[in-house]
Amino acid sequence: MNRIKGIVYDCLLWLARLGYRQKPLQPKLLIVRVDEIGDYMLWRNFLNEIVASPKYSNHEIHFCGNRSWKSLFEQFDASSVNKHFWIDKIRFKSELRYRYRFLQMIYRQGYTTAINPTFSRDKRYDDSIIRAAGAKENIGMIANTESVQPYELGYDKDLYTQLFDHPYKPLFEFYRNRMFTEFITGIYSSVVDTKVASPLLPPYDGLPEKFIVVFPGSRSKTRIWPVDNFVKVATYLYEQKGYTAVVCGAAGDKIYTDAFCKAYTYPLLDLTGKTSLPEMLTVLQKASMLLSVDTGSVHLAAAVGCPVTGIFNGSQYKRFAPYPKELSGHFIAVYPKQIQEELANEELVRSKYEFVIDLPYSLVSPEQVIQAISY
């Protein structure tokens, strides 16, 4: 079935690249970043260096992003580009007409250069957009092929005219992004962290004086930590330190936040579905800590200096977590006991934990988290 879908998608892409195409009066650059919130937060501070570099200073700059974090881009980064487009990845995958029209719209822009700063490139999303752009110069990374099916290997042959490679692994994603930016621009990068400038944050009032943010949900069901565990840790933090729990999440997390609110017996404030992503950054900036599983929330918190206590299972160790001290001085990553010793073995990390692994997050006990916090 997936092979048949792939053939259909390839045919749509071929059709989308037929017909009229603009002939721009100046060079036109497309930057494609359609992965998730955490990926964007680990990259966004490099955008200005790319667009301001002498190499692209005379270009019209367009940006294609994931609409799930559109509000973040519009709040902090929209002024860096001339035009931006937003992809609904669910519709792009499931609605053929939507997919065709989106790719056709990209093709008709008449780009001269396209940049894909994604390490885990995906044939059906970002690479399809790059191919639709039809630029003479395409710049990307030699990809992590974990999600590529065996029958699709080599699909991107001749798609990119320049490819960046950094063979040493594990490598924290922020540093990979910095090296890729230097590869693109030919200039040393001065970006040193993922921080969001405080003056750009929107106001948000009505918060408790002393609180933690509890983020019990995840879009991925495989990353769920039992609600009772969140309750135990939040109870400890209230009883020992007096922290009120501020429960956060998107509307889709309501099943988990409702369960937490029902089981938790101490004061709380439920903000589920009530904050935009920029407002969420403000809430996190004012919080004493974030308690969350491995989601984009940990990267949002790190960007505003909020201490993080995160529950992880070892997947992609040192690529996305734990944060290096120089990027976040208060980032606690808690792993299941049975893999904690393995994570100290660098060779094993490279062979086993470079990729996503199937290990339940529930193997992390609330007692482990409480012990980590109490140090």
C-alpha positions as CSV (number, residue, x, y, z in Angstrom):
1,M,0.0,0.0,0.0
2,N,2.8,2.4,0.9
3,R,4.5,1.7,-2.5
4,I,1.3,2.5,-4.3
5,K,0.9,5.7,-2.3
6,G,4.5,6.6,-3.2
7,I,3.7,6.1,-6.9
8,V,0.6,8.3,-6.7
9,Y,2.6,11.0,-4.9
10,D,5.3,10.9,-7.6
11,C,2.7,11.3,-10.3
12,L,1.1,14.3,-8.6
13,L,4.5,15.9,-8.2
14,W,5.3,15.4,-11.9
15,L,1.9,17.0,-12.8
16,A,2.4,19.8,-10.4
17,R,5.6,20.8,-12.2
18,L,3.9,21.3,-15.5
19,G,2.9,24.6,-17.0
20,Y,3.4,28.3,-16.2
21,R,6.3,29.4,-13.9
22,Q,7.2,32.9,-12.8
23,K,10.4,34.5,-14.1
24,P,11.6,36.5,-11.1
25,L,13.3,39.9,-11.6
26,Q,15.8,39.0,-8.8
27,P,17.1,35.7,-7.5
28,K,14.6,33.9,-5.3
29,L,15.4,31.7,-2.4
30,L,13.0,29.1,-0.7
31,I,13.8,27.8,2.8
32,V,11.8,24.7,3.7
33,R,11.4,23.7,7.4
34,V,8.3,21.6,7.8
35,D,9.2,19.4,10.8
36,E,8.0,19.8,14.4
37,I,8.1,22.5,17.0
38,G,11.3,21.3,18.7
39,D,13.2,21.1,15.4
40,Y,12.2,24.7,14.6
41,M,13.2,26.0,18.1
42,L,16.6,24.4,17.7
43,W,17.1,26.1,14.3
44,R,15.2,29.4,14.2
45,N,18.0,31.6,15.5
46,F,20.1,30.7,12.4
47,L,17.4,32.0,10.0
48,N,18.6,35.6,10.2
49,E,22.2,34.6,9.5
50,I,21.2,32.8,6.4
51,V,19.0,35.6,4.9
52,A,21.5,38.4,5.9
53,S,24.6,36.7,4.5
54,P,26.2,38.3,1.4
55,K,25.3,35.2,-0.5
56,Y,21.6,35.9,-0.3
57,S,21.3,39.6,0.5
58,N,20.1,40.3,-3.0
59,H,17.5,37.5,-3.0
60,E,13.8,37.6,-2.4
61,I,13.4,35.2,0.5
62,H,10.4,32.8,0.9
63,F,9.8,30.4,3.7
64,C,7.8,27.2,3.8
65,G,6.9,26.0,7.3
66,N,4.7,23.7,9.3
67,R,1.4,25.4,10.2
68,S,1.4,23.8,13.7
69,W,4.0,26.4,14.8
70,K,2.9,29.2,12.4
71,S,2.1,31.5,15.4
72,L,5.7,31.3,16.7
73,F,7.1,32.2,13.3
74,E,4.8,35.1,12.9
75,Q,5.5,36.4,16.4
76,F,9.3,36.2,16.2
77,D,10.6,35.6,12.6
78,A,8.2,36.8,9.9
79,S,10.1,40.0,9.4
80,S,13.1,38.1,8.2
81,V,11.5,36.9,5.0
82,N,9.5,38.4,2.2
83,K,6.8,35.7,2.0
84,H,5.8,32.6,3.9
85,F,3.7,29.5,3.1
86,W,2.2,27.1,5.6
87,I,1.7,23.4,5.0
88,D,-1.0,21.3,6.8
89,K,0.9,18.0,7.0
90,I,-2.2,16.0,7.7
91,R,-4.0,17.3,4.6
92,F,-0.8,17.1,2.6
93,K,-0.6,13.4,3.3
94,S,-4.3,12.5,3.0
95,E,-5.8,14.9,0.5
96,L,-4.5,14.5,-3.1
97,R,-6.0,17.8,-4.3
98,Y,-4.5,19.8,-1.5
99,R,-1.1,18.1,-2.1
100,Y,-1.2,18.8,-5.8
101,R,-2.2,22.5,-5.4
102,F,0.4,23.1,-2.8
103,L,3.2,21.6,-4.8
104,Q,2.0,23.5,-7.9
105,M,2.0,26.8,-6.0
106,I,5.6,26.2,-5.0
107,Y,6.6,25.3,-8.5
108,R,5.1,28.4,-10.0
109,Q,7.1,30.7,-7.8
110,G,10.2,30.3,-10.0
111,Y,12.9,29.7,-7.3
112,T,16.5,29.9,-8.2
113,T,17.8,28.4,-4.9
114,A,16.1,26.1,-2.3
115,I,17.5,25.2,1.1
116,N,16.4,22.3,3.2
117,P,18.0,22.5,6.7
118,T,16.4,19.2,7.9
119,F,18.7,16.3,8.9
120,S,15.8,13.7,9.0
121,R,14.7,14.5,5.5
122,D,11.4,12.9,4.3
123,K,10.6,12.1,0.7
124,R,6.9,12.7,1.2
125,Y,7.2,16.1,2.8
126,D,10.2,18.4,2.6
127,D,12.0,16.6,-0.2
128,S,8.8,16.7,-2.3
129,I,8.6,20.4,-1.8
130,I,12.3,20.9,-2.7
131,R,11.7,18.9,-5.9
132,A,8.6,20.9,-6.7
133,A,10.5,24.2,-6.3
134,G,12.5,23.3,-9.4
135,A,15.5,25.4,-8.4
136,K,18.8,25.1,-10.2
137,E,20.6,25.0,-6.8
138,N,19.3,22.8,-4.0
139,I,21.2,22.7,-0.7
140,G,20.6,20.1,2.1
141,M,22.2,17.6,4.4
142,I,23.2,14.0,3.8
143,A,20.1,12.7,5.5
144,N,19.4,10.4,8.4
145,T,17.7,7.7,6.5
146,E,16.0,5.9,9.4
147,S,12.5,6.7,8.2
148,V,13.2,5.8,4.6
149,Q,11.8,2.5,3.4
150,P,14.3,0.1,1.8
151,Y,12.6,0.3,-1.6
152,E,12.9,4.1,-1.5
153,L,16.6,4.3,-0.8
154,G,18.3,6.5,-3.4
155,Y,15.1,8.4,-4.2
156,D,17.0,11.7,-3.7
157,K,19.8,11.0,-6.1
158,D,20.6,14.2,-8.0
159,L,18.0,16.1,-6.1
160,Y,20.6,18.3,-4.2
161,T,23.4,20.1,-5.8
162,Q,25.2,20.6,-2.5
163,L,25.0,18.3,0.6
164,F,26.5,18.9,4.0
165,D,27.8,16.0,6.0
166,H,29.0,15.7,9.6
167,P,29.7,12.0,10.2
168,Y,30.4,12.2,13.9
169,K,27.5,11.0,16.1
170,P,25.9,11.6,18.5
171,L,25.6,15.4,17.8
172,F,23.2,17.8,19.5
173,E,20.9,19.2,16.8
174,F,21.6,22.8,17.6
175,Y,25.3,22.3,16.7
176,R,24.4,20.4,13.5
177,N,22.3,23.4,12.5
178,R,25.1,25.8,13.3
179,M,27.6,23.9,11.1
180,F,25.0,23.6,8.3
181,T,24.5,27.4,8.5
182,E,28.2,28.0,8.2
183,F,28.3,25.5,5.3
184,I,25.5,27.5,3.5
185,T,26.8,31.0,4.1
186,G,30.6,30.4,4.2
187,I,30.7,32.6,7.4
188,Y,31.4,31.7,11.0
189,S,28.1,31.6,12.9
190,S,27.7,33.9,16.0
191,V,24.6,32.1,17.3
192,V,25.4,30.6,20.7
193,D,22.0,29.4,22.0
194,T,18.3,28.9,21.2
195,K,17.1,31.8,23.3
196,V,14.0,33.9,22.4
197,A,14.4,37.6,23.2
198,S,12.3,38.5,26.3
199,P,11.0,41.8,24.8
200,L,9.3,39.9,22.0
201,L,7.2,37.7,24.3
202,P,3.5,38.6,24.5
203,P,2.0,39.5,28.0
204,Y,0.2,36.8,29.9
205,D,-1.4,37.6,33.3
206,G,-3.3,35.7,36.0
207,L,-0.6,33.2,36.8
208,P,0.1,32.0,40.3
209,E,3.0,33.6,42.2
210,K,5.0,30.4,42.5
211,F,4.2,27.6,40.0
212,I,5.4,24.8,37.8
213,V,4.1,23.9,34.3
214,V,2.8,20.3,34.0
215,F,2.6,19.1,30.4
216,P,1.1,15.5,30.6
217,G,0.1,15.1,26.9
218,S,1.9,14.2,23.7
219,R,0.7,13.9,20.1
220,S,2.6,10.6,20.0
221,K,0.8,7.9,22.1
222,T,4.1,6.1,22.4
223,R,5.5,8.9,24.5
224,I,2.8,9.1,27.1
225,W,3.8,8.9,30.8
226,P,1.1,7.6,33.1
227,V,-1.0,10.5,34.6
228,D,-0.6,9.0,38.1
229,N,3.1,9.5,37.8
230,F,2.6,13.2,36.9
231,V,0.3,13.5,39.9
232,K,2.9,12.0,42.3
233,V,5.7,14.3,41.1
234,A,3.4,17.4,41.2
235,T,2.2,16.5,44.7
236,Y,5.8,16.2,45.9
237,L,6.6,19.6,44.5
238,Y,3.5,21.2,46.1
239,E,4.0,19.6,49.5
240,Q,7.8,20.1,49.7
241,K,8.2,23.4,47.8
242,G,4.8,25.0,47.6
243,Y,4.5,25.0,43.8
244,T,1.1,25.4,42.2
245,A,0.6,23.2,39.2
246,V,-0.3,25.0,36.0
247,V,-1.5,22.4,33.5
248,C,-0.8,23.1,29.9
249,G,-1.3,21.5,26.5
250,A,-3.0,21.9,23.1
251,A,-6.7,21.1,22.7
252,G,-5.7,17.6,21.6
253,D,-4.0,16.9,24.9
254,K,-7.3,17.4,26.8
255,I,-7.8,13.7,27.5
256,Y,-4.5,13.8,29.5
257,T,-4.8,17.1,31.2
258,D,-8.4,16.4,32.2
259,A,-7.2,13.1,33.8
260,F,-4.5,15.0,35.7
261,C,-6.9,17.6,36.9
262,K,-9.3,15.0,38.1
263,A,-6.7,13.0,40.0
264,Y,-4.7,15.9,41.5
265,T,-6.0,17.1,44.9
266,Y,-4.0,20.3,45.4
267,P,-4.5,23.8,43.8
268,L,-4.0,24.0,40.1
269,L,-4.7,26.2,37.1
270,D,-5.8,24.5,33.9
271,L,-4.7,26.3,30.7
272,T,-5.3,23.5,28.3
273,G,-6.0,25.0,24.9
274,K,-6.1,28.5,26.3
275,T,-2.7,29.8,25.2
276,S,-1.1,30.4,21.9
277,L,2.4,29.1,21.4
278,P,3.9,32.6,22.0
279,E,1.9,32.9,25.2
280,M,3.0,29.5,26.2
281,L,6.6,30.8,26.0
282,T,5.6,33.6,28.4
283,V,4.1,31.1,30.8
284,L,7.2,29.0,30.7
285,Q,9.5,32.0,31.2
286,K,7.6,32.8,34.5
287,A,7.5,29.2,35.7
288,S,9.9,27.6,38.2
289,M,10.0,24.4,36.2
290,L,8.5,22.4,33.4
291,L,7.5,18.7,34.0
292,S,7.0,17.0,30.7
293,V,7.7,14.0,28.5
294,D,9.9,14.2,25.4
295,T,7.8,16.8,23.4
296,G,8.3,20.2,21.8
297,S,7.5,21.8,25.2
298,V,11.0,21.0,26.5
299,H,12.6,23.0,23.7
300,L,10.1,25.9,24.2
301,A,11.1,25.9,27.9
302,A,14.8,25.8,27.2
303,A,14.5,28.8,24.8
304,V,13.1,31.0,27.6
305,G,15.4,29.8,30.4
306,C,12.8,27.7,32.2
307,P,14.3,24.7,34.1
308,V,13.2,21.4,32.5
309,T,12.6,18.0,34.1
310,G,11.9,15.7,31.2
311,I,11.0,12.0,30.9
312,F,12.9,10.3,28.0
313,N,13.3,6.7,26.8
314,G,16.8,7.0,25.3
315,S,15.7,7.5,21.7
316,Q,18.1,9.8,19.7
317,Y,20.2,10.3,22.8
318,K,22.3,13.5,22.7
319,R,20.6,14.6,19.5
320,F,17.7,16.3,21.2
321,A,18.3,15.6,24.9
322,P,19.8,16.1,27.3
323,Y,20.7,19.7,26.5
324,P,24.4,20.6,26.8
325,K,25.1,22.8,29.9
326,E,26.1,25.8,27.8
327,L,22.6,25.8,26.1
328,S,20.5,25.1,29.2
329,G,21.9,25.1,32.6
330,H,18.9,23.5,34.2
331,F,17.9,20.6,32.0
332,I,17.2,17.3,33.9
333,A,16.6,14.3,31.6
334,V,15.4,11.1,33.4
335,Y,15.7,7.7,31.7
336,P,14.6,4.2,32.6
337,K,17.0,2.6,35.0
338,Q,17.8,-0.4,32.8
339,I,19.2,1.8,30.0
340,Q,20.9,4.5,32.2
341,E,24.1,2.5,32.3
342,E,24.1,1.9,28.6
343,L,23.9,5.6,27.9
344,A,27.3,6.0,29.4
345,N,28.8,3.8,26.7
346,E,29.5,6.0,23.8
347,E,29.9,3.2,21.3
348,L,26.6,1.7,22.3
349,V,24.9,5.1,22.0
350,R,26.1,5.4,18.4
351,S,24.9,1.9,17.5
352,K,21.7,1.6,19.5
353,Y,20.4,5.0,20.6
354,E,21.1,7.1,17.5
355,F,17.6,6.2,16.3
356,V,14.2,6.0,17.7
357,I,13.8,3.0,20.0
358,D,10.6,1.2,21.1
359,L,10.8,1.5,24.9
360,P,7.9,2.6,27.1
361,Y,8.3,5.9,28.9
362,S,6.4,4.3,31.7
363,L,9.6,2.5,32.7
364,V,10.7,5.8,34.3
365,S,9.3,5.8,37.8
366,P,8.0,8.9,39.6
367,E,10.5,8.1,42.3
368,Q,13.3,8.5,39.8
369,V,12.0,11.9,38.8
370,I,11.6,13.0,42.4
371,Q,15.1,11.9,43.2
372,A,16.5,13.8,40.2
373,I,14.6,17.0,41.2
374,S,15.6,16.8,44.9
375,Y,19.4,17.0,44.1
